[in-house]
Amino acid sequence: MIGCVITGHGDFSLGMLDGLEMIAGSQAEIKAIPFLEQSSLEEYENQLIASIESMQKECSEIIIMTDLLGGTPFNISMLVKEKFEKVEVLSGTNLPVLLEFAGSRLGNSNIEEIIEKLIETGRAGVSKGEIRRKDEFAEEDGI
């Protein structure tokens, strides 16, 4: 199984995990580590390290999913990655990415394939919502 640490500014990670579990149910080996304003960098780094170490018993590899490329959670995650052999870091995490991860991590052990799909899913998960007016529907639309 591939594990996951969700992290980001404020309560981002807690909200993402809550949303994931609301839709997909309880998730083993997915943890949320928030980077809070009152956290020291050392404390935060130690929390990330501890969660990765606790998952290594059950997980062949671990992905740290962060909110923002170049932000403190991403930068510290990259430093933490260097301490472990089988840890990857992604940025730009959104709920579609987490749902895709939850569905693909158990049956696929190729982390590179999973990461490629997660990036594709993340990009596709951002769109502008539009409501079509009734007169814009073609007659063949619908049942």
N, C-alpha and C positions, 0 to 999 in steps of 0.2 A: 504494500500500500504506500502511496505517496502522501506525506503529511503537508500541512500548510499552517503558516503563521500569518495572520492578517494584522497589519499595523498601519498606523497613520496618525495624523494630527488630531488631538482631542479624542472624542469618543467615536471617531470614524470606524475603527475596527470593531468596536462593540456593536454598533448599528449594522454593519455589514454582516457580522455573524448572526445577529438576531434576525435580520431579513432572510438570510440563507436558511436558517433553521425553521422560520415560519413557513417557508415554501417547501423545503426539501426534508424537513425533519432533523432530528438530532444528528450531529456529525462527529464521528470519532476522529481524533487526531487532527482537528482543525481548531486552532487557538487564536484568540484575539488579545493583542498586547497594545494598549493605547499609549501614545506618547503625549503625556499631559504637561501642561505649562509648568507645574511644580516639580516635574521629574528632572533629576540630574541626568546628564548624558551617560554617566557611568551606571546609574541605577537602571536606566532604560536598556542599555547594552546588556547588562547582566540578566535582565528579564528575558530578552530575546535569546540569549545563550542558554538559559535554564530551560526555556520551552523547547528549544531544538534538542537539547540533550535528553529531555524526558520523552520526546517522540522518536528518538533514534532506535529505541528498542523495538518498536512496532513498524517503523517506516524505513523503506529502502532509500528514499530521497525525500527532501523537504523543499517546498517553495515558500519563500517569504513574499507576500503580496502587500505592496505599499500603495499609498494614495497618490503620491506626487513625485515624479522624477526630479531629483536634485534637492528634495526637501530633507530635513533632518532624519525622519524615519527611514527614507531610502538610503541616505549616506551612511547611517549607523548600520543598517542592514547589510550594506556592501562590505563594511568592515567585519561584521560578524561572519559573513559568507566566507571570508578568507581563513577563518579558524576551523572550517569544516570542509570535508571532501565533497559531499553530495548535497549541497544547498544551492539553490538558484534564487534570484531576486527579480521580481517584476514590479513595474510601477503602473499607475493608472487603473488600479483595481476598481471594478464596478460589480454590481450584483449579477449581471449576466455572466461575467467571468467566473464568479464563485459558483454559480449554478452549473456551468459547464465543467468546472473542476470537480465538483461533487459527483457529477454523473460519469466522469471519465477516469477518475483516479484509481478505481478499484479494478477495472478490467484491462487497463493499459499500463504497462510498466515502463514504456518508452517516454521518459520525461521530456525529451526534445520535441516529440510529436505533440504531447500534451501542451507544452508551452506555446508552440506554434498555433495550435487551435485556440488557446486562451487569448492570445494577442488578436487573432482574427475575430473572435467572439466579442472582445472588448471594443474593438473598432465598430463592429456591426451594431453593438448595443447602444450607440449614441446616434440619435436621429431627431429630426424636428417633427413634432406631431402636427398633423393637419387634419382638418375636418372638411370633407367634401360636401359641397352643397348638393341638394337633391337634383337640381338641374344639370349637374356635372356627370351624373351616372349615365352610362350608355344603356340602351335597352337590354343588351345581353348580360349586364351585371346582375348578379343575384341568382335566385333559384329559377 
